[in-house]
Amino acid sequence: MLDRNYKQIGDMTVSPEEHKFRKQCSALSTKTLCESISSLLRDTDQLFEGLKKGSYPLLERAEKMMGEWVLASDPRWKDWIFGCVNTLEKSGCLPFCALNFLILSGKAHDILPSEIKEFTDDLVEKGYRRWHFANSTKNLGWSEITMDLIRHEFPELKDNNDEEIREILGKPEGIGGAMLYLDQLLAVYCGLKPYEETRCSTWQEVLNCLYNGSPVPVRIDLGIIGEDASTGGHYATLLGFNNNQEAVLLDSSADAGIRVVPAEQLLKSMIYQKTMVTAWNAMPHSN
C-alpha cells in the first residue's frame, strides 16, 4: 500500500523565478556540503572520530525490514521502460530511492506492482526522467517522443523530414532522474520547504539526521565505490555507520537492498562530481 500524496508533487518545469530560486538554493548547499566533506577527507581522523559521537537507530530498523525493499532487479518490473529510453532496472534508481525512503519512513508497505507503475509513470509525466538525443546537449524530460514535439523544441529542424531529423539528432539516451524530485517528495511527505529545508549543507547535518533516526538520501557515484566505472551517478539512502566505520546504504541496486562501503569511499563518491553534491534532510524544522 502506497500513500498517494506524491500526486501533489508539481511538474519539473516551473516559472523562471522559481527555477532561479531552486538553482540558487541547490548551488549553495552543494558548495558548502562539498567543502565540509572535502575538509574531512583531508583529516580522516576527524572523520572517524565524528562517526563515533552518536548511534544509528536506522540500522536496527532496516535489519528488521529486510525483504520489504523495492529492488531494481525484481523481475516483476525490472524490464519496464522508464520514460522514453531504457528500463527501470538500468535507470530507475531515483524512483526506487524515493519508494524505499517511503517504506523506511512508514508511509508505504507491501507495495503492489501496479502502484509502482503508477508512481513511476507520474514521475515521468511530470518531467523528472531526464534524457537527451545522442547528438544534442539539450536536457529533455518528455514522457514520449513525437515529431511535433521535436520540431517545436528544435525549430532549426522544422524544414527537415522525419528521417533527416532522426539522423541529425541521433538516438535518445538516458541521463537519469532529476534530483529535484526528492526535494518535492520531502516537501509533500515531511512538510518541509523544498530546497530551503530539504538539503544538508554540512556533513554534521547529515550525522545529526542519522543520529535522530532520519534517513538521508544521497547522490553517489557507483564507479567510486567499486562498481563499473561507467555507471556514474546514483541515488541511495544513507542509514548510518556500523562498528567497522563502514557506511550502510539502502540501495535498490544492491543484493537484498543493503550496500556496505568504507566511510571514506562513500564520501569520495559523494563529491566526485563537484556540481552535483547532494544529501537530503528529511528532519522536521522548528519555526
N, C-alpha and C positions, 0 to 999 in steps of 0.2 A: 504494500500500500504506500503510495507516494502522495505527500502533501502537494496539491496542485497550485500552491501560491506562486510558483515560478511563472505562471501565466501573467503575473503582474509586471514581470521584467519587460522593460521597454526595448525598442529597436537599437541596434548598434549605431545607426545613423541618427545624429542629434543636430540641434541647431549649432551654428558656428560659435555662439557664446558658450554653450555647454561643452562643446568639443575643446575649446581653448582652456576652459576651467579644468576639465579632467586631464588634459595634457599637462598642464602646469602642476597639478597635484601629483600625478604619476611621476613626472620628471624629478620633483623634489624628493619624494620618498625613495625613488630608485637611487638617486645620488647619495643620500645620507645613509641608506642601508648598505650600499656598496662600500662606502668609506668605512663604516663600522665593521663590516666583515673583513675587509682588506687589512684593517688595523690588527684584528685578532689573528689573522693568518701570518702576520709579521711577528706575533708574540703568542705562540701556541700554548705556552704555559698559562697565560691569562685565559685563553680559550677553555682549556681543560679544567682549570680551577673554577671558572664560571659555571660549567656544566654540573658541578657538584653541589651548588648552592641551593638546590631545590629538588623536589621529587616530581615524577611524571605520571600522574594518575591515568592518563590516556593509555599507557602501555598495558595496564591490567584490564582496562575496559575493552581494548581492542582484542586482547587474547581471549576474552570470554565471548567475543562476537565473531570468532573465526568461522568461516563458512557463509557469512552473511554478505560479503562484499560483492560488488558488481565487477566482474573481471573482463578484460578485453578479449581473452581467449575463449570465452564461453561460446560454444557452438550455436546457441540459440540466437545470437545476434552478431557474432564476430564478422560475418560476411555482408552485413547490411551496408549499403552505400551511405557514406556520410557526406551529405551535401552534393556538390557537383562532381567530386572526384575522391577516389579512394574509399576504404572501408572503415568501419568503426574500430576493428582490431588494430589497424595500422595508424589511424589518425584521431581516434576518439578519446584521447586522454583527458581533454577538457570536460566533456560531459560526464565521463566516468569519475573524474576527480570530484566534480560537483555532487554527483549522486552518492558517492561514498562518504563525502562530508555530511550529507543529509542523513545517511544511515547512522553514522557515528554520533551525530547530534540528536538522534532520536526522532527525526522528522520524517523518516521513511523506514519501512521494514518489509521484507518479503515482496520486493518489487516485481511485478509481472513484466514479461517481455513487451506486452502491449503498452505499458506505462513508460518503459524505456524508449520505445519508438516515438511515443507522443512527446516525451521530454526532448529527445534529440532533434526531432522534426521542428519543435518550437524554437530551439536554439538556432537551427539552420535558417529557418524562415525569417528570423529577426536579424540575420546578417552576421552572426558571431562565428560562423565557419568561414575562414579566410582562405583564398586561393588566388592564383594568377595564371595567365597564359604563359607558356614557356618563353615566348619572345617578347614579353612585356613585363615591366616592373610594377604595373598598376595593381594594387591590392584590392581584390573584389570579394563580395560577400553574397552574391546571388545564390538563391536556392535552386535555380535552373538556368540553363543557357539557351537563349534564343537569338536569332539573327537580329531581331528588332532591338533587343537589349544591347547587343554588341554595337550596332550602328549608332545607337544613342550615346553609348559610353565612349566610343571611338569614332567621332564624327569625320575624322580624316579617311575613314574606310567606307563612307556612305555610298560611294560610287563603285565600289568593288563588288564582284559577285560572291556568292557564298563560298565557292571553292577557293577563290583568291584570299578571302578573309581567313579561312582555316589555315592556309599555307603561311600567311603573314604572321598571324598570332601564335600559331603552334598549339599544342595540346594543353588542356588545363592541368595545372599542377597544384597540389595541396600545400598550403602554408601551415595550417593548424587552426586551433581555436583562438579567438580573441580573448586575451586575459581580462579585458574589461567586463566580461560576463560574470566573473567571480565577484567583482565589486557589486554588481547589481544583485547577484544571488544573496550576498551577505546583507545588503540593504533591505531586501524583502523578508528574509527569514530571521535576521538578527536585529532589525530595527536600527540600522546604522546609516549614517550619511555616506553615500558612495564616494570613494576616492579620498575624502577628508578623513574618515574614520575607519576605512576598511583596509588600510595599508600599514604595515610595520615600517617604521622609519629607522630603527636601530636593531641590532642583534639582541640587545637587552629586552626590547619589546617582544621579540619572538620568544625568548625564555619566559618572560612574565606570562604570556598566553599559555605556554605549556605547563608552567607551574600551577596555573589556575584551571587546568583541565580543558583548555580551549584549543581545538585543533588549528594548525597553521598550514593552509595550502601554500605551496611554494612552486616557483618555476625553477627547474633544474636542467642541466644538460646531461643527457644519458651517456654521451661519449666520455664524459669526465669520470663517471662512476663505474666504468668497466663494461659498458655496453658497446655496440658497434659505434665507432667514432662518427659515422654519418647520421646517427639517429637524431641528434640535435635536441631542440627544446622539448620540454615535457612537463606535465603537471602532476604533482603528487601531494600528499598531506603529511606534514611532519607531526609525529606523535610524541617524540621525546628522545631520550638517550638512555641506553642500557648501562649496566655496570662496567662494561668494557669501553665506555665512552664512544659507542657507536650510535649513529643516528638510526632511528626506526621510522620508516615511512609507510604509510598506507598508499599502495601503488597498484593501480589496476593492471599494469603490465607485468607484475611480479608473481611468482608462484604463490598461490594462496592469498595474494593481495598484500603481502608484507615484504618490504625490502630493507635490508640492514647494510649500512655502509659506514666506513670510518668517518668520524665527525669532520675531520679536516677535508676529506674528499667531498663531503656534502657541501661545505662552504665554498670550496673551489668551483663546484658545479653550479652553485647559485650565482656566482659573479663572473662566470666565463664570458657571458655576453653582457657587457657593462651597461648597455642601454635598456636591458630587459630585467634587471634585478628586482625581484618582487616576492614578498611574503605577505600574506593576507592576515588581517587582525579581525577575528570574529567576536572578541570580548565586548560586552556592553560598555558603553561610555557614560560616565556620570556627567550631568549637566553642570 
